[in-house]
Amino acid sequence: MAIVGINHAQTKAKHLQTYGIYDRFHRTIQDAFYSMDSRKKLYRNLEELQTDLDLWIQVYHQGRIHLGKYCFGRTPYQPLQESKHLAKIKMFDTLFHEEVGTKISNNIQLAQVVR
């Protein structure tokens, strides 16, 4: 994760302020997927279960409106798509600054070697 610039942070277990979003999502999966689908279908292996869960998560994110903090009655996929250009700009700026910094650093090292 460090290679691609992702910060890893751990949350306190059973601490609503830091863990509530994940806990709620897991409860939603339990209530809306596992409890319902396990009554309809007998899964023979983990791959079948994973396939159905992947389809359910796709519907959850792209086909079902949410009233959460950033969705405002849209699907979670919509705000993500709408802000994608901002992420690309930020990534470009970061990559550009890192590349310029590397070139400057390399030029300084080269100048020191030449002396």
LUMMAR-176603 format. One line per 4 residues: their letters; for each residue x, y, z of C-alpha. Coordinates in Angstrom, 3 decimals. Layout:
<rs>
A> X,Y,Z | ...
</rs>
This chain:
<rs>
MAIV> 0.000,0.000,0.000 | 2.867,2.361,0.744 | 4.190,1.904,-2.795 | 1.007,3.344,-4.298
GINH> 0.585,5.975,-1.569 | -2.247,4.458,0.456 | -2.131,5.207,4.163 | -3.127,2.292,6.380
AQTK> -5.025,3.210,9.513 | -6.499,0.902,12.111 | -9.705,1.669,13.939 | -10.637,0.896,17.497
AKHL> -12.796,-2.212,17.700 | -16.416,-1.556,18.695 | -15.817,2.210,18.733 | -18.824,3.736,16.992
QTYG> -17.132,6.964,15.912 | -14.347,5.184,14.041 | -15.879,1.818,13.246 | -19.562,2.645,12.775
IYDR> -19.558,2.869,8.978 | -17.944,-0.542,8.566 | -20.056,-2.103,11.270 | -23.230,-0.777,9.656
FHRT> -22.206,-2.047,6.214 | -21.449,-5.509,7.598 | -24.829,-5.521,9.360 | -26.509,-4.514,6.086
IQDA> -24.781,-7.395,4.303 | -25.892,-9.734,7.078 | -29.512,-8.543,7.048 | -30.057,-7.945,3.342
FYSM> -27.868,-10.593,1.745 | -26.877,-13.502,3.976 | -30.136,-13.822,5.875 | -32.259,-13.573,2.740
DSRK> -30.170,-15.506,0.197 | -29.231,-18.327,2.552 | -32.947,-19.141,2.772 | -33.336,-19.198,-1.014
KLYR> -30.235,-21.058,-2.101 | -27.936,-23.736,-0.758 | -24.367,-22.792,-1.613 | -22.156,-25.717,-2.534
NLEE> -18.875,-23.817,-2.308 | -17.377,-20.470,-1.424 | -17.086,-19.392,-5.075 | -20.879,-19.528,-5.553
LQTD> -21.390,-17.450,-2.430 | -18.734,-14.938,-3.529 | -20.323,-14.595,-6.981 | -23.730,-13.819,-5.500
LDLW> -22.225,-11.435,-2.933 | -20.346,-9.575,-5.699 | -23.608,-9.148,-7.637 | -25.427,-7.953,-4.509
IQVY> -22.675,-5.411,-3.725 | -22.876,-4.097,-7.297 | -26.633,-3.535,-6.907 | -26.044,-2.011,-3.451
HQGR> -23.588,0.557,-4.825 | -24.981,1.209,-8.305 | -28.677,0.416,-8.203 | -29.934,1.463,-4.783
IHLG> -30.200,5.056,-3.565 | -28.606,5.988,-0.245 | -29.388,8.786,2.135 | -25.900,8.867,3.628
KYCF> -23.551,11.762,4.258 | -22.370,12.264,0.673 | -25.053,10.524,-1.386 | -28.081,12.773,-0.786
GRTP> -30.493,10.332,-2.413 | -28.107,9.142,-5.112 | -26.400,5.790,-5.437 | -22.878,5.658,-3.919
YQPL> -21.502,5.166,-7.417 | -22.831,8.527,-8.648 | -20.823,10.840,-6.311 | -17.766,8.678,-6.957
QESK> -18.097,9.161,-10.709 | -18.829,12.872,-10.316 | -15.659,13.441,-8.278 | -13.399,11.189,-10.340
HLAK> -11.936,14.150,-12.237 | -10.875,15.735,-8.935 | -9.031,12.569,-7.947 | -7.234,12.500,-11.297
IKMF> -6.166,16.130,-10.895 | -4.879,15.440,-7.398 | -3.024,12.349,-8.582 | -1.509,14.268,-11.501
DTLF> -0.378,17.097,-9.201 | 1.152,14.621,-6.763 | 2.884,12.650,-9.493 | 4.119,15.849,-11.161
HEEV> 5.584,17.205,-7.912 | 7.181,13.866,-7.073 | 8.694,13.627,-10.568 | 10.049,17.182,-10.415
GTKI> 11.417,16.534,-6.916 | 13.131,13.356,-8.125 | 14.679,15.142,-11.098 | 15.945,17.959,-8.864
SNNI> 17.299,15.434,-6.368 | 19.004,13.458,-9.155 | 20.540,16.653,-10.602 | 21.897,17.609,-7.185
QLAQ> 23.396,14.146,-6.716 | 24.883,14.289,-10.221 | 26.400,17.709,-9.499 | 27.931,16.378,-6.293
VVR> 29.463,13.411,-8.160 | 30.907,15.692,-10.847 | 32.642,17.900,-8.271
</rs>
